[in-house]
């Protein structure tokens, strides 16, 4: 009986923790909201989720959360998000097309965490992601150039439109 009770409590604890990791907002809610600021905690959680997964992860939530982030980025009056031409070059070929969602998640996370448009921080999150070998980012010449430029502190061309 004692073992059964411990098992039951353990299962409840695991389920409770799993439920806390779920993001409690939807794309439709964000698109229909008058004030999208209320969704910042969800967008931050979605960004962190995406940035924690390898580039080619098959989890369906990645696409769902990417759509939520894009909807929020379009709707928020508090921040302006720009896709830099240099970054566009970096993410437009082959397997690295999926880096677009990483770049957008990096921008959203940086804006929400710093409470301002903060491309330097967004580039740091993006750099950390693409240099983590477990994320499976194809190290193209453009990716290597970005890594080299970031390491050397040459970020101007990635910060300007």
C-alpha positions as CSV (number, residue, x, y, z in Angstrom):
1,X,0.0,0.0,0.0
2,X,2.8,2.4,0.9
3,X,4.6,1.6,-2.4
4,X,1.4,2.3,-4.3
5,X,0.9,5.6,-2.6
6,X,4.4,6.7,-3.4
7,X,4.0,5.6,-7.0
8,X,0.7,7.5,-7.3
9,X,2.2,10.7,-5.8
10,X,5.2,10.4,-8.1
11,X,3.0,10.1,-11.2
12,X,1.0,13.1,-10.1
13,X,4.2,15.1,-9.6
14,X,5.5,14.2,-13.1
15,X,2.2,15.1,-14.7
16,X,2.0,18.4,-12.9
17,X,5.5,19.4,-14.0
18,X,4.7,18.4,-17.6
19,X,1.6,20.5,-17.6
20,X,3.5,23.5,-16.4
21,X,5.7,23.2,-19.5
22,X,2.7,23.6,-21.8
23,X,2.2,27.0,-23.3
24,X,-1.3,28.3,-22.5
25,X,-2.0,30.5,-25.5
26,X,-2.9,29.9,-29.1
27,X,-2.2,31.4,-32.5
28,X,-5.9,32.4,-32.8
29,X,-5.8,34.1,-29.4
30,X,-2.8,36.2,-30.4
31,X,-4.3,37.1,-33.8
32,X,-7.6,38.2,-32.2
33,X,-6.2,40.0,-29.1
34,X,-6.6,43.7,-28.7
35,X,-3.5,43.8,-26.5
36,X,-0.8,41.4,-27.5
37,X,1.4,42.4,-24.6
38,X,-0.4,39.9,-22.4
39,X,1.0,37.1,-24.5
40,X,4.7,38.0,-23.9
41,X,5.1,35.2,-21.3
42,X,3.8,32.7,-23.8
43,X,6.0,34.1,-26.6
44,X,9.0,33.9,-24.3
45,X,8.3,30.3,-23.4
46,X,7.7,29.5,-27.1
47,X,11.0,31.1,-28.0
48,X,12.9,29.3,-25.4
49,X,11.3,26.0,-26.5
50,X,12.3,26.5,-30.1
51,X,15.9,27.6,-29.1
52,X,16.2,24.4,-27.0
53,X,15.4,22.0,-29.9
54,X,17.8,20.9,-32.7
55,X,17.2,22.5,-36.1
56,X,15.7,19.4,-37.6
57,X,13.6,18.3,-34.6
58,X,10.3,16.9,-35.8
59,X,8.2,18.1,-32.8
60,X,5.0,19.7,-34.2
61,X,5.0,22.3,-31.5
62,X,8.0,24.0,-33.1
63,X,5.9,25.0,-36.1
64,X,2.9,25.9,-33.9
65,X,5.1,28.1,-31.7
66,X,6.9,29.6,-34.7
67,X,3.5,30.8,-36.1
68,X,2.6,32.2,-32.7
69,X,5.9,34.1,-32.5
70,X,5.4,35.5,-36.0
71,X,1.8,36.6,-35.2
72,X,3.0,38.3,-32.1
73,X,5.9,40.0,-33.8
74,X,3.5,41.3,-36.5
75,X,0.9,42.5,-33.9
76,X,3.0,44.0,-31.2
77,X,3.2,47.8,-31.1
78,X,6.0,47.7,-28.6
79,X,8.8,46.4,-30.9
80,X,9.8,46.5,-34.5
81,X,11.5,43.5,-35.9
82,X,13.7,43.6,-39.0
83,X,15.2,40.8,-41.0
84,X,18.7,42.0,-41.9
85,X,20.0,41.4,-45.4
86,X,23.1,39.6,-44.2
87,X,21.0,37.3,-42.1
88,X,18.7,36.7,-45.0
89,X,21.7,35.5,-47.0
90,X,22.8,33.2,-44.2
91,X,19.4,31.5,-43.9
92,X,18.2,31.3,-47.5
93,X,19.8,28.1,-48.8
94,X,19.5,24.4,-48.1
95,X,18.8,23.0,-44.7
96,X,19.5,26.3,-43.1
97,X,16.1,27.7,-44.3
98,X,14.9,26.5,-40.9
99,X,17.2,29.0,-39.2
100,X,14.6,31.7,-40.0
101,X,12.5,30.5,-37.0
102,X,15.6,30.4,-34.9
103,X,16.4,34.0,-35.8
104,X,12.8,35.1,-35.1
105,X,12.7,33.3,-31.8
106,X,16.0,34.9,-30.9
107,X,14.6,38.4,-31.7
108,X,11.4,37.8,-29.7
109,X,13.3,36.4,-26.7
110,X,15.8,39.3,-26.7
111,X,13.0,41.9,-27.0
112,X,10.9,40.4,-24.2
113,X,13.8,39.7,-21.8
114,X,15.4,43.2,-22.3
115,X,12.1,45.0,-22.6
116,X,13.4,46.8,-25.7
117,X,14.6,46.1,-29.3
118,X,17.9,44.5,-28.6
119,X,19.5,43.1,-31.8
120,X,22.9,42.6,-30.0
121,X,21.2,40.2,-27.6
122,X,19.2,38.5,-30.4
123,X,22.4,37.9,-32.3
124,X,24.0,36.4,-29.2
125,X,21.1,34.0,-28.9
126,X,21.4,33.2,-32.6
127,X,25.2,32.7,-32.4
128,X,24.8,30.5,-29.3
129,X,22.3,28.3,-31.2
130,X,24.3,27.9,-34.5
131,X,27.6,27.2,-32.7
132,X,26.0,24.5,-30.6
133,X,26.9,21.3,-32.6
134,X,24.0,19.4,-31.1
135,X,21.6,21.7,-33.0
136,X,22.7,20.4,-36.4
137,X,23.2,23.7,-38.2
138,X,24.9,23.2,-41.5
139,X,28.1,25.1,-41.3
140,X,27.9,26.8,-44.7
141,X,30.4,29.5,-45.7
142,X,27.8,32.2,-44.7
143,X,27.3,30.6,-41.3
144,X,31.1,30.4,-40.8
145,X,31.4,34.0,-41.8
146,X,28.8,35.1,-39.3
147,X,30.5,33.0,-36.5
148,X,33.8,34.6,-37.4
149,X,32.3,38.1,-37.5
150,X,30.5,37.6,-34.2
151,X,33.6,36.3,-32.5
152,X,35.6,39.3,-33.7
153,X,32.9,41.7,-32.6
154,X,32.2,42.8,-36.2
155,X,28.4,43.0,-35.9
156,X,27.6,46.3,-37.7
157,X,26.5,44.7,-40.9
158,X,24.2,42.4,-39.0
159,X,22.6,45.2,-37.0
160,X,21.8,47.6,-39.9
161,X,18.9,47.2,-42.3
